[in-house]
Amino acid sequence: MAHLIAVVERSCALLAAVLLVGCGSSQPTSTACNGRDALCARAYDQVAFPGTHNAYSNVDESFGAPDQTYTMTRQLEDGVRVLHLEIYAFDDDAYLCHAVCPIGKKLLVDGFTEIRKFVDDHPRDVVTLLMESSNVTTDAIASALDASHLGRRLHVQRAGAPWPTLGELLSNGDRVVAFLADQTSTGGGTYPALLGRWDWTWETPWNNQTPADFTRCGADRGVMGNDLYVVDTYLEDQIIPTPDHAALVNDNPFLIERLLHCQAARGRPPNFVMVNYYEIGDLFADVDALNGFSDLPDGDADAFAPTWDDAGTDLGTAPSD
């Protein structure tokens, strides 16, 4: 009997050890932040992040006139850390879609759930949402955040306070920074974790149709000098974007020269580099270079004709929405 008890005890101990190892194996072993140890000590507003324009609109999910190839999950897995989301009311619900929802849409709560699953599975990554909506209230958006359980991961940034480092965000469990435009016009309550997009960011013109349009580095939306600088680098001269079309501006030297041009024009590197078809071209390499993790790719900072005067005033015309 004693021998049997000893065998059982050893078996139980072995099982406990296996279970412990199994549980431990699911825990992150990396101490890096967004894949880089050095970023842990860097403030959020001092980091460059790769981003996708109309991130939800993709070929894999059969959207009409898509701007991306892959799902948001695949984008995040590949290293994208800023997702641009447009939100519309359709069929009595809130959807991710690009104005014409019948040609492609995804329930907002499903999109938030997809993002929440990624951040829960990747506790060493900070993700940013650049959201806008012309007809969905903040209450409806907050409801979708709550239903998806993404809301509990949102960072609340207080006006006038310095931005935390990526390491501090992750230590606090604040893995998502969410900016929302159009809050005043759409109505609803005030939610501290839904940061006013144009209060915190400023963005270059989005409707670039010729190479000359990319010389514009001033604020089309938001106030120039806000904490976070968004540089849009995608062409809007075709109804249906294509990967080949994206390559015209995503490939170096065009992309790096565009980024260096805007960095020189504004005296600071971009924070959010937004593109279509992110897998085409040099987005990730250029963001790494902006963050100082590699030498800048070959490119001429003066390749774009300067469009600002000695006082730093942008001489290019920034069209409105």
Buried (B, 14 or more C-beta within 10 A) or exposed (E): EEEEEEEEEEEEEEEEEEEEEEEEEEEEEEEBBBBBEEBBEBBBBBBBBBBBBBBBBBBEBEBEBBBBBBBBBBBBEBBBBBBBBBBBBBEEBBBBBBEEBEBBBBBBBBBBBBBBBBBEEBEBBBBBBBBBBEBBBBEBBBBBBEBBEBBBBBBBBEEEEEBBBBBBBBEEEBBBBBBBBBBEEBEBEEBEBBBBBBBBBBBBBBBBEEBEBBBBBBBBBBEBEBBBBBBBBBBBEEEEBEBEBBBBBBBBBBBBBBBBBBBBBBEEBBBBBBBBBBBBBBBBBBBBBBBEBEEBBEBEBEBBEEBBEEEEEBEBEBEEE
